[in-house]
């Protein structure tokens, strides 16, 4: 219930490709994907929604251009999936938790608090084999992060959302408050 405000702030927009994604204001979802997930296990759909909300709460989508996107995406997914699991809510327990347990235990042995920034730094400083990273990405992925890295114009062109005629001055003002500098600098720091 402490997430009521966060849960009700989104504008829903259906798309006919991909899975689900958010930019912090919109939730884009593929109805076919949502229905398939719900049919398979209804808790997964609830967990996916909470997963996206947690990305917004932690402001994961606000990063600088120099970020390694694949590592940042994975670090963010691990951080929110771990946070959701630690809530212990029956309504969001899904079978993917069983795939995540061993990864989480190994990371907790090396990192005190599993924040996206600390996990990202750990991945950057420890040369994980691509196959391991790929397996982890599959086990933790719940949404598509592509929209995080798009401009307003790109969102308008690809998803038909936003206002591509918005002035550059307005776009600059939007970016002033988004915390991008905080997250990229924290992500690049050794925060263990």
N, C-alpha and C positions, 0 to 999 in steps of 0.2 A: 504493500500500500504506500510505502514511502516513495515509490516511483510513479505515482498517479499522474503528476504533472508531466513528467517526461514521456509517459506512455500515451498521453492524449494530445500531444503537440504536433504530431506528424500529419501531413496531408498524404493520402494514399493515391498512387498512380499505377495503373496496371501496364505491363509491358508484355510483349509476346516472345521474349527471348530471355536468356540468362535465368537467374533464380530469384534472389531478393537483394536489395541494396538500399542504403540510405546515405544522404548527404548532410544529415542533421536536421533537415526541414521536411524532406519528402521520404516516403518509403515507396520504392518502386518494387513491384512484385509481379512475378509471372504466375497467373492464377493456376495454370496447369501444374506447375512445380508445387505450389502451396497445397493444392488438393491431393497430389500424389503423396507428398510428405505426411499430410494429415491422415490419409487412408492407411499408410504404413504404420504410423505411430503418432497419435495426436499430440503427445508431449513434445515431439520434435518441432512442430510448428510454433508452439508457445516458446520453446527454448530459442528458436531462431529469432523470433521477435525480440525477446529479451537480450539476445546476443547483440542485435543492432542497437538497441537502446543503450546498452553498456558501452558500445563504441562511442556513442554520442556523449554519455556522461563523462567518459575519460578523454573526450575530444581527440580521438585517434585519427580522425580524418584531416586534422590540421597539421600538416608537415611541410617541410621545405623541399625544394627541388632536388637537393643532393641525397635524399634518403634512398636506400636500397629498398625498392618497393616490395619485392618478394619477401625479404627478411622482415620488413616492417609489418606487412600484412600478416605473416605467420606469427610474429611476436604479439600483435594485437589480438589475434584469434585465440592464442594460448592464454593470454591474460584474462580475456573476458570469459572464456570457457571455464577456466579455473575459478574465477569469481562466482560464476553461476553455480558450479558444482558445490562450492563452499557454502552457498546459501542453504543447501540441503532441502530444497523445495521439491516435494513429490511431483508437483505439476509440471516440472521441467526436466525430470529425469528421463534420459533417453539412452538408447543402446550405444550411442557414440561415446558416452562417458567411459565405457569399458575399454575402448581403443585408446583413450587419452591417459588413463591412469598411470601406466608405466612411464610415459613421457614426462608427465607432471612430477612423478616421484624423482626421476633423474634430475630434472631441472631444479627442484626444491633442494636437492642435495648440494647444488652448486650456487644457487641464487637465493638470498634470504627472502625477499618479497618478490612475487612474480608480477611485476609491472611490465607493461609493454616496453618501456624504455630500458629496463634492466635486461629483459630477455633479448631485445634487439642488440644491445651492447655485447651480451654473451655470445650471440651468433656471429657478430662481427669479429670478435677477438678469438673465437674458436672455430677452426676450419671444419665445419660439419660436411660430410659427404652429401652431394646433391640428392642421392637416393633417400637418405635419412630425412633431409629437409622436405622432400616431396611426400614421403610417407606421413610426416607430421602435418603437412599442409592438408592432406586428405583427411586426416583424423580430426582436425580442429576447424576446418572450413564450414561456415554456415551461411555466409553471404558473399556477395561479389563486391569488391572494394574499388572497382574501376572508376566509379563516379567520384571517389575521393580526389583523384588526380586530374579531374577535368575542369576546364574553365566554364564560365556561365554560357558562353557561346557554344562550346562543345556539348554541354548538357542539352541546350535548346535544339541543336542539330541532330543529335543522336536519339534523345528520348522525347523530344517535343515538349520540354519543360523549361521553365524560366523565361526570362525576357532577354533575348539576344540583342535587343535594341537599347538596352540599359547603357547609360553613358559610362565612359571610362572612369570619370570622377566617382560615380556611385560604386563601381566595381572596386576601386581603390579603397573607398570608405568601408566596404564590406570586409576587406582583407585586414584592415587595421586592428580589428578587435578579435581576430580569430585564434590567437595564441600560437600561430605557426612557428614563430621564432622560439617560443618556449619549448615546444615539443621537439623540434629538430635539434636544438642545442642540448636538451636533456638526453635525447636519444643517442647523441654522439658522445656524450660524456661517459666516463667510467663511474657508474653509480652503485656499484656493488658494495 
